[in-house]
């Protein structure tokens, strides 16, 4: 004889399953959060180091970061310049990055990333090829902006992403905000450090 269950039994059983599943997910999330935080911090340090030509792994990021970077009011100084953070919005979500500037506000290194831009289009901002377009550009009297068929002799223009108009606009807005924040910053004096590698070298090769 086929066994049947009342609606009340099914409701209680389902509720218990939901509660147990939620508890398991909560425990897993809480237990993994410290690891996720460490991984995020390591990734951020890797990005910052990359802008000054230092390739780091998650294992040595902390050590190299301590050797080359000093944090100052949300910015990151290195021998000979400063790394400025970038935060903005692309077509599908957050975009971000870092620009390394020398003492004359010339870009010597760049790195960008995104959360959900379209691969092959807006997602191109995460490539070294895109970052290399910024090397040698200036952030002194105005912000860098992306433009279709950019004038490469213009120190403030960078080629926009083909097929990624909204992402390009987001990068331009992100750079404008970063420029305004950067110009309002009282920068500390920088000194030469013979141990600092040649910045921007890898991005231009």
N, C-alpha and C positions, 0 to 999 in steps of 0.2 A: 504494500500500500504506500502510495507516494505521500511523503511527509510534507505538510504545509505549515507556513508560519504566519502569524498574525501581522497586521500592519504595524502594530506597536513594537513587536519584536524586531521587525526589519528596520524600523526607524531607530531604535536604540542601538542595534548592531552597527548600522551605518554611522551613527553619531560617534560611537566608540572608536570605530576605524579611523574616522576623520581626526579625532582628538589624538589618537596614538600616532598617526602619521605626522600631524602638526608638531607633536612633542619631539619626534625623531628628527624632523627637519630643523627644528629650533636648536636642538643639541648639536647637530652637525654644523649648523651655521655658526653658532657661538664658538665651537671648538676650532673651526677653521679660520675665524676672523683674524686672530693674531698672525697667522701665516699669510693670509691675504694682504694684511696691512704691511707686513715686511716685504712681500713681493712688490706691492705698489710703490713703497719707498725706494726699493732697489731699482725698479724700472725708471722712476723719476730721476734718480741719481745717474743712471746710465744715460738717459737722454741729455741731461745737463753736461755730463762729461763729454759726450759725443760732440757737442757744439764747440768744444775747445780741442778737439782732435784726440781725445783719450777714449779708447775703446775699453769698455768694462763689461764684466759678467756679473751675474747676481752674487757670485761668491766673493769677488774682490771690489765690488762697487763702493762699499763703505770705506775701505782702506784708501782707494784712489780718490774718492770724494774728499776725504779728510786731508789728503795731501795737496789737492789742487783748488778746492773751492772753500770760500768763506761766505756764510749767509749774512746779509745785511738788509734788514727791513723788507723781507720778501723778495729780495734780489740776491744774486749770487756773483760774487767777485772772484776773479782769478788774476794771476799775475799779468798785468797789461790791459785789463778790461773788466767788463761786466756781462753777465748773462741775464737777459730780461725774459720773464715768463710771459706767455701769450695764452689768452683764454677767450674763446668765442663760440659761435654757433654756425654750423654748416647747414646743409640741406636737410639732413636727417637727425642731427643731434650735435652734441658738443664736439668742438675741435680745439686743439691746444698745441703748444710748442714752445720752443726757446730760441732766442737769437743771442749769439755771442758778439759783442761789440768791443772794438779796441778803444784806445783813449781818444780817438778822433771820430767816434761813433760810426765807424765802418764795420759792416758785418763780416766777421771772420769765420762764422760757423752758424749752422741752423739745423733744426730738427722739428718735424711736425708730426702730429698723429690725430686720430679721429675715433669716434665710437661707432659710427654706422654709415659713413659715406659710401657711395656706390663704387665697387671695385672697377678699375679701369677708367673711371671718370673722376668724381670728387675724391675717391680714395687714393688718388695719385699724390695727394699732399704728404702721405706717409713715406714716399720714396726718396732715396738719396738724390735722384735726378732732379726732383722738384726742389729739394733743399739747396742744391748746388746753384740754383738760379739767384739765390740771395747773396752769395759770396761777392764781396766788393761793393755792394749797395750801401747807401747811407741812411742813417736815422738821425741826422743832425738838425736841419732846419724844417724838415717835414717828414711825414711817415712814408714808408714804402707802400706802394699800392700795386695791385695786379691789373694788367691791361691786356686786351686782345692785341696781338701783334705789337708788343711792347717795343719801345725804342731802347735797344740794349746799351746805348751810350748815355741814357738817362739814369743817373744814380738812384732814382726813386721809383723806377718802373721795373716790374717783373712780369714775364709772360703768364697770362691767366691759363687755367686748366682747360684744355679743349673739351667741350661737352660738359663742363662742370661750372656753369655760370654762377649758380647759387653758392656753391662751395667757395668759388673765387671771391665772390662778394663778401662772404663770411670771413675769409682770410684778410681781405682788405680792411674790413671793420675791426677785426681783431688787432691788426697792426696799428691802426689809427689810435685805438684805445691804449695800447701798449706804449706808443710814442708819447702820448699826453702824460701818462703816468711816469714815464722815464724822464721827460724833460722837467717834471716837477720834483724829481729826486735829487737830493744833495749827495753827490757821489763822493766816496772817500778817495784819497790819493792812492794811486797804484804804483807798484815798483816792479822793476824787472826781476824775473826769477829764472836763473839759468836752468833749473830743473823742469820748467814748464815746456812741454813739447810744442812743436810748430803748429799753431792753431790753424784750422781750416784746411789743412793739407789734404786729408782723405776725401773731403767733400768736393774738392776741385779736380781730383785725379780721374 
